[in-house]
């Protein structure tokens, strides 16, 4: 049978050109294929909760990958390859993995459609297809997320994000897996004993594109597939100016939230405000976020809940709502979720102060005095009101309590950083002091020289 399989002249992988991308990897198989080791019976074996033992001795696949991919995911990949039947004869899986099986697996995972990928995932669940339950997919998804973070860390491709300066990523694995699995349902949420088949998995992959992206990252960066780095360039953003403080974010949350940003904004996050660095001042907070482009606000309340929102436009002081439908709210802890535009109203963003007849503070979604997310000008206080949902983003209450106290707050500008350009014309001494502007407006003082100064020389020349 193995000889007949090796005589196949053209495989699906070769048709799609995948074998040419991964020639260095396929050489590890040699002429006789890669043999699966006997499962050990000693204490060195690793056993899953389903009773399946992981191989103890290193296979050629493990030897090639080294520590780039966790062993548990390597075993899933190996088992997925081993159960591929290139001839379509419904034969019993061999203890060998041949080149055709490898090429087909890589082809389906990297370039296949949702139906083809769902079949490969079914083979990676380490249980018979007829016995697949939602609990197995939950376990697979957790391994998938863990492997993504692992391979990026191993390849030094976290782009400036310091694992020691972020929240523990393992705490974000299960919440993110549960969130991704929330779409795997038919008439109700998934439960561990719910039976799943390929059609359900295919529908899940269409609804949750992050799963295919995660698989792409693991295979391309784990196996170092040629020309793969540019294909996942926007997967995790580059961290700017945020290495020397303890962030409220964890790596899975960064990846997940970044996937909801417009593609033009996914490449860079730059820290522009942190209460740990800049203090608890609403004037300083506003001075650092006004006219800085789209940004992400992250809050931790006194009860430990972490949540926030993405503002699609630069913040500006206005007595009315601003922004557009790309804005959204999110939670990170204890659950991770993103809440996008509901279509009910256009109350995306609000920033105002210094007016007695209007709410003074920063808000996102909902109504005046009833925001989905609100930071009061009395810095340190806020609310998240949703009874039962925020009208703008269809989000629930984000904080532990409706009226919360801020423990920590940070703001990240995303995309191309916008800073105030220096002008060559003569300026007022306060022109570059945005926090002073905020304070003056809050106490009702205006800048009498504004609008009456002579225009710049450059403008005269024009």
Secondary structure, DSSP 8 states (H G I E B T S, - for coil): -HHHHHT-S--HHHHTTHHHHTHHHHGGGTTT-EE------STT-EE-TTS-EE--S--HHHHHHTTSS-HHHHHHHHHHHHT--TT-S-----SEE-HHHHHHHHHHHHH--HHHHHHHHHHTSSS-GGG-BHHHHHHHHHHHHHHHHHHHHHTT-STT--GGGS--THHHHHHHHHHHHTT--SSS---TT-B--HHHHHHHHHH-HHHHHHHHHHHHHHTT-TT-TGGGTTSS-EEES-TTS--S--HHHHHHHHTTS-GGGSSEEEEEEEHHHH-S-HHHHHHHHBTS-SEEEEEEETTS-EEEEEESS-B---SS-B--TT-EEEEEESS-EEE---SS----BEEE-S-TTS--EEEEEEETTEEEEEEESSTTEEE---SS--TTT-----SSSSEEEEEEEEEEEESS-------SS---TTTT-HHHHHHHHHTT---TTTTTS---HHHHH-
